[in-house]
């Protein structure tokens, strides 16, 4: 991934220091900062990119959970018979 727009170092798309205030953190900085600047189309593109990355991460987590529990991928861990809390 190329990281956050306008920054050389930070690559975390969920949390980063606020580009306008280095002492504060901001959630979803690519989306929040483009919206703050009134850049609607870049904000839309950042949102689409972020959503795709979250879907990819969720799929990997589902695969990991399946590998650890012996359940086929795509089946939520809590849905299997005998899962804790059932």
N, C-alpha and C positions, 0 to 999 in steps of 0.2 A: 504494500500500500504506500501511496505517496505521502500520507500524513495529512495534516491540517493545512488548509489554504493560507498562504501568507506567512508560513512559519517554516523554519529550517529543521528544527529538532522534534517537537512534539508529534507523536503519531497516534496517541490515544484518542479515539473518536468519541468516547463516552465522557471523559473528564480531562480538563487541562486548565492551566492558569488562564485567567481572562486576559486577552490580548491588550485590553485597555487598562487593566489593573493587575499587575503581576502578583499582587498579594492575595487576590481572590481566585477561587476556582469557579469553573463554569461547567454545567452539564451540557453534553452534546454541543461542544463549542463550534463546530462547523456550521450547524444549523442556527444556533443562537446568535452567533456573531454576524452571519450574513443577514439574518432578519433585523438585527439591531441597526445595520447599515442601510436597511430598506431594499436589499437586493433580493427580490422575490424569486426570480428564476434560479440564481445560484443556491438559494435556500431550498428550493424544491429539489434541485439535483442532489444537494447534500443529504436531504431527507431520504430520497430514493436510495442513495448509496448506503446510508446508515441502515435502512430497513433491510436491504439485501445482505449486508454483513451480519446483522442480527439473525436473520433466517439461516445463514450458513453456520453461524456459531451454534444455534439451536439444533440444527441437524447433527452437528458433530457431538454435541452433548447427548442427544438421543442415541447415537451410535455407541458412545462410551457407556451409557447406562445399560444398553442392551448387552454389550460385551461383558459387563460386570455382573449382570443378573441372569444371563442366558436367555433373555427375551429377545425376539426378533426386532430389528430396527423398525421404528415407527410405532411401536406399542409403548405407551407411557408406562414408566416403571410402576406407578401407583395403580395401574389397571390390571395387573396380573393377579391371579388368585393367590391368596395367602400373603399378600403384601402387608407389611406392618400397617396397623391402623384399620384393617378391614375385618 
